[in-house]
Amino acid sequence: MGTRGVVKILLERNDVDPNKPSDDGQTLLWWAARNGREGFVQMLLERGNIDPNKLDNDGQTPLRNAALGGHRGVVQILLEWDNVDPDKSDNNGHTPLAGAACNGLEGVVEILLGQDGVDPDKPDNEGRTPLSEAAYNGHEGVVKLLLGRDGVDPDRPDNDGQTPLRCAAFNGHEGVVKMLLGRDDVNPDKPDNDGGTPLRWAASNGQEGVVKILLGRNDVIPDNANNDGQTPLWWAAYNGYERVVKMLLGRDGVNPDRPDNDGETPLGGLLSMGKREW
C-alpha cells in the first residue's frame, strides 16, 4: 500500500487531527507543501477540514514554503483554493513572492505575479522588496520579470537606504546592474543612509566589472564620499584592490590624496588600517 495508503488510513480515523501542529506550529499540510508532495497536498485539501493558511510559529504558510522550495505544482494546487492568501507575509514580512524571488525561481515568480492580490513591490520588515532580493542574489530572469510589472519601483531603498542597484553592485552582478541602469527611473549614484553609493560598494568589494560599468556613466561622481568622508578610491585602497584603484585613478575628478573625516587619505588609510601584505 505504501506511504500514501498509510496516510489515508490514519486520516480516515475520527481521533486523528489533520490540523494538529508540531511544537513549531508545522502541520501535515505545511510539511507536504515544503517537500513538494503534490499528491499529499491534494489529498489533505480535499478532506475539507484542512486550513490551507495555517501559520507555523514563524508565521509561514504552506504556500510560502512551497514557493520558497520552487514546488510549482504545489503552489498551483494551493492557489486553486479560494481562501488561500497568495500574499501573506510571515513574521519577518517575507511573502511567497519574496521567497521565490530570493531563490531565483522564475516559474513560481511568474505564477504568483499572475495572482490578484499579490503586491509585486511589497517590502519586508527591513524594507527589502522582491526586486531587492533578486538583485542581491543576481537572479537576472527574476529581475527582468519584476521590472516588467507595473507597481515595481526599481530604485526603492530599504530601511538602510540600499537600492536594488546597490545590492547588485556590491555582489558584482553585472547583468543585473546593466538591466537596472537601463531604466530612466534608477539613480546610478544614489547614496544609502551612510552616504555610500553603488560605486563605493562595488569598489570596496573589488567588483571590477561593475566599477567599470559605473565609471562609464557621466551621471556617476567617481569621487563621491560617504558620511565618513571616504571615497570609492579610499575603500579600494583600504582593501587592497589594485585594479580598481588604477581604474579610479584613471578618471578625471578623482583626488588621490583626499582625506576622510579623520584626516586619513587613501594611502594613509591603507598603511594605518588596511591590508599589510607587502
Secondary structure as UniProt FT lines:
FT   HELIX           2..11
FT   TURN            14..15
FT   TURN            18..19
FT   TURN            23..24
FT   HELIX           28..34
FT   TURN            35..36
FT   HELIX           38..45
FT   TURN            46..47
FT   TURN            52..53
FT   TURN            57..58
FT   HELIX           62..68
FT   TURN            69..70
FT   HELIX           72..79
FT   TURN            82..83
FT   TURN            86..87
FT   TURN            91..92
FT   HELIX           96..102
FT   TURN            103..104
FT   HELIX           106..113
FT   TURN            116..117
FT   TURN            120..121
FT   TURN            125..126
FT   HELIX           130..136
FT   TURN            137..138
FT   HELIX           140..147
FT   TURN            150..151
FT   TURN            154..155
FT   TURN            159..160
FT   HELIX           164..170
FT   TURN            171..172
FT   HELIX           174..181
FT   TURN            184..185
FT   TURN            188..189
FT   TURN            193..194
FT   HELIX           198..204
FT   TURN            205..206
FT   HELIX           208..215
FT   TURN            218..219
FT   TURN            222..223
FT   TURN            227..228
FT   HELIX           232..238
FT   TURN            239..240
FT   HELIX           242..249
FT   TURN            252..253
FT   TURN            256..257
FT   TURN            261..262
FT   HELIX           266..272
//
